[in-house]
Amino acid sequence: MEFSEHASFTREFGRLFKRFKSLDDDLEKIKKILLKQPAGTDGRHWNVLHRSEQCVIFKTRMMCRYLRHGDLRLIYAYFPTEGRVEFIEIYFKGDKESEDGKRIADYLKRF
């Protein structure tokens, strides 16, 4: 499985890493989960935001050791035919209520 990051994800990750120093390790943990089950582990914590033949966009809770709850959200695109995952957005639920729909729509225009 190949992992990549959208440019805006990289900026957000860097900003959040300053607040939550365990974020590197936490992202590695979620990558291990995605290696085994790229479509998620259960319906409760993995939501499908978009589904097409080319890609599926998921929203999931991401655990962080610096936080007591799964207050981080991770948006990623899974390309089943290519075996690839691209991280699109990461945010802290206390800072932002929901994902950036415009960013996801712009991302999908690429296909």
Short mmCIF file of the C-alpha atoms (twelve columns), coordinates in Angstrom:
data_MODEL
# 
_entry.id   MODEL 
# 
loop_
_atom_site.group_PDB 
_atom_site.id 
_atom_site.type_symbol 
_atom_site.label_atom_id 
_atom_site.label_alt_id 
_atom_site.label_comp_id 
_atom_site.label_asym_id 
_atom_site.label_seq_id 
_atom_site.Cartn_x 
_atom_site.Cartn_y 
_atom_site.Cartn_z 
_atom_site.pdbx_PDB_model_num 
ATOM 1   C CA . MET A 1   0.000   0.000  0.000   1 
ATOM 2   C CA . GLU A 2   1.301   3.424  -0.946  1 
ATOM 3   C CA . PHE A 3   0.580   6.492  1.218   1 
ATOM 4   C CA . SER A 4   0.723   10.101 0.080   1 
ATOM 5   C CA . GLU A 5   -0.361  13.478 1.416   1 
ATOM 6   C CA . HIS A 6   -2.217  16.367 -0.152  1 
ATOM 7   C CA . ALA A 7   -0.312  19.669 0.268   1 
ATOM 8   C CA . SER A 8   -2.970  21.143 2.578   1 
ATOM 9   C CA . PHE A 9   -2.841  18.020 4.746   1 
ATOM 10  C CA . THR A 10  0.904   18.472 5.191   1 
ATOM 11  C CA . ARG A 11  0.422   22.087 6.339   1 
ATOM 12  C CA . GLU A 12  -2.357  21.140 8.768   1 
ATOM 13  C CA . PHE A 13  -0.362  18.220 10.108  1 
ATOM 14  C CA . GLY A 14  2.615   20.481 10.809  1 
ATOM 15  C CA . ARG A 15  0.424   22.995 12.628  1 
ATOM 16  C CA . LEU A 16  -1.238  20.292 14.740  1 
ATOM 17  C CA . PHE A 17  2.118   18.604 15.444  1 
ATOM 18  C CA . LYS A 18  3.209   21.733 17.323  1 
ATOM 19  C CA . ARG A 19  0.293   21.175 19.723  1 
ATOM 20  C CA . PHE A 20  0.233   17.371 19.833  1 
ATOM 21  C CA . LYS A 21  3.783   15.980 19.783  1 
ATOM 22  C CA . SER A 22  2.665   12.358 19.475  1 
ATOM 23  C CA . LEU A 23  1.019   12.990 16.093  1 
ATOM 24  C CA . ASP A 24  3.823   11.354 14.074  1 
ATOM 25  C CA . ASP A 25  3.442   8.094  15.992  1 
ATOM 26  C CA . ASP A 26  -0.352  8.349  15.917  1 
ATOM 27  C CA . LEU A 27  -0.329  8.702  12.119  1 
ATOM 28  C CA . GLU A 28  1.928   5.654  11.830  1 
ATOM 29  C CA . LYS A 29  -0.574  3.657  13.899  1 
ATOM 30  C CA . ILE A 30  -3.445  4.587  11.611  1 
ATOM 31  C CA . LYS A 31  -1.305  3.690  8.587   1 
ATOM 32  C CA . LYS A 32  -0.831  0.199  10.033  1 
ATOM 33  C CA . ILE A 33  -4.595  -0.134 10.410  1 
ATOM 34  C CA . LEU A 34  -5.133  1.076  6.835   1 
ATOM 35  C CA . LEU A 35  -2.618  -1.464 5.540   1 
ATOM 36  C CA . LYS A 36  -4.841  -4.232 6.864   1 
ATOM 37  C CA . GLN A 37  -8.238  -2.640 6.319   1 
ATOM 38  C CA . PRO A 38  -8.146  0.428  4.046   1 
ATOM 39  C CA . ALA A 39  -11.944 0.678  4.118   1 
ATOM 40  C CA . GLY A 40  -11.990 0.898  7.910   1 
ATOM 41  C CA . THR A 41  -12.652 -1.407 10.799  1 
ATOM 42  C CA . ASP A 42  -16.289 -0.669 11.581  1 
ATOM 43  C CA . GLY A 43  -19.147 1.547  10.502  1 
ATOM 44  C CA . ARG A 44  -19.224 3.593  13.666  1 
ATOM 45  C CA . HIS A 45  -15.862 5.313  13.304  1 
ATOM 46  C CA . TRP A 46  -15.472 5.194  9.529   1 
ATOM 47  C CA . ASN A 47  -17.867 7.205  7.376   1 
ATOM 48  C CA . VAL A 48  -17.969 7.256  3.588   1 
ATOM 49  C CA . LEU A 49  -18.140 10.829 2.274   1 
ATOM 50  C CA . HIS A 50  -17.913 9.924  -1.423  1 
ATOM 51  C CA . ARG A 51  -17.882 6.685  -3.402  1 
ATOM 52  C CA . SER A 52  -17.019 6.171  -7.057  1 
ATOM 53  C CA . GLU A 53  -15.337 3.496  -9.133  1 
ATOM 54  C CA . GLN A 54  -12.003 5.284  -8.890  1 
ATOM 55  C CA . CYS A 55  -11.874 6.294  -5.236  1 
ATOM 56  C CA . VAL A 56  -13.668 6.276  -1.923  1 
ATOM 57  C CA . ILE A 57  -13.326 9.220  0.466   1 
ATOM 58  C CA . PHE A 58  -13.471 8.291  4.145   1 
ATOM 59  C CA . LYS A 59  -13.724 10.298 7.333   1 
ATOM 60  C CA . THR A 60  -12.469 8.615  10.490  1 
ATOM 61  C CA . ARG A 61  -11.629 9.380  14.070  1 
ATOM 62  C CA . MET A 62  -7.950  9.373  14.833  1 
ATOM 63  C CA . MET A 63  -6.677  8.644  18.305  1 
ATOM 64  C CA . CYS A 64  -3.938  10.862 19.712  1 
ATOM 65  C CA . ARG A 65  -1.939  10.084 22.829  1 
ATOM 66  C CA . TYR A 66  -2.001  13.758 23.837  1 
ATOM 67  C CA . LEU A 67  -5.797  13.777 23.807  1 
ATOM 68  C CA . ARG A 68  -8.069  11.614 25.918  1 
ATOM 69  C CA . HIS A 69  -10.652 11.071 23.210  1 
ATOM 70  C CA . GLY A 70  -10.644 10.581 19.451  1 
ATOM 71  C CA . ASP A 71  -11.032 14.301 18.844  1 
ATOM 72  C CA . LEU A 72  -8.899  14.332 15.709  1 
ATOM 73  C CA . ARG A 73  -10.555 13.685 12.368  1 
ATOM 74  C CA . LEU A 74  -8.781  12.312 9.325   1 
ATOM 75  C CA . ILE A 75  -10.131 12.551 5.772   1 
ATOM 76  C CA . TYR A 76  -8.486  10.293 3.198   1 
ATOM 77  C CA . ALA A 77  -9.044  8.955  -0.286  1 
ATOM 78  C CA . TYR A 78  -8.653  5.240  -0.936  1 
ATOM 79  C CA . PHE A 79  -7.979  4.069  -4.489  1 
ATOM 80  C CA . PRO A 80  -8.817  0.331  -4.484  1 
ATOM 81  C CA . THR A 81  -7.581  -0.407 -8.003  1 
ATOM 82  C CA . GLU A 82  -4.223  1.272  -7.350  1 
ATOM 83  C CA . GLY A 83  -3.836  0.154  -3.724  1 
ATOM 84  C CA . ARG A 84  -3.123  3.720  -2.679  1 
ATOM 85  C CA . VAL A 85  -4.252  6.045  0.127   1 
ATOM 86  C CA . GLU A 86  -3.959  9.832  0.006   1 
ATOM 87  C CA . PHE A 87  -4.506  11.880 3.147   1 
ATOM 88  C CA . ILE A 88  -6.592  14.970 2.369   1 
ATOM 89  C CA . GLU A 89  -7.375  16.674 5.663   1 
ATOM 90  C CA . ILE A 90  -6.708  16.408 9.386   1 
ATOM 91  C CA . TYR A 91  -8.313  18.610 12.009  1 
ATOM 92  C CA . PHE A 92  -8.960  18.899 15.719  1 
ATOM 93  C CA . LYS A 93  -12.682 18.712 16.466  1 
ATOM 94  C CA . GLY A 94  -12.345 21.488 19.067  1 
ATOM 95  C CA . ASP A 95  -11.104 23.906 16.382  1 
ATOM 96  C CA . LYS A 96  -13.422 22.971 13.549  1 
ATOM 97  C CA . GLU A 97  -16.847 21.325 13.590  1 
ATOM 98  C CA . SER A 98  -16.674 19.377 10.322  1 
ATOM 99  C CA . GLU A 99  -14.571 18.649 7.261   1 
ATOM 100 C CA . ASP A 100 -13.903 21.163 4.500   1 
ATOM 101 C CA . GLY A 101 -16.485 20.211 1.876   1 
ATOM 102 C CA . LYS A 102 -15.049 22.644 -0.671  1 
ATOM 103 C CA . ARG A 103 -11.608 21.045 -0.399  1 
ATOM 104 C CA . ILE A 104 -13.080 17.594 -0.944  1 
ATOM 105 C CA . ALA A 105 -15.098 18.821 -3.944  1 
ATOM 106 C CA . ASP A 106 -11.975 20.436 -5.421  1 
ATOM 107 C CA . TYR A 107 -10.041 17.241 -4.801  1 
ATOM 108 C CA . LEU A 108 -12.674 15.185 -6.617  1 
ATOM 109 C CA . LYS A 109 -12.591 17.506 -9.646  1 
ATOM 110 C CA . ARG A 110 -9.145  16.117 -10.408 1 
ATOM 111 C CA . PHE A 111 -10.762 12.848 -11.536 1 
# 
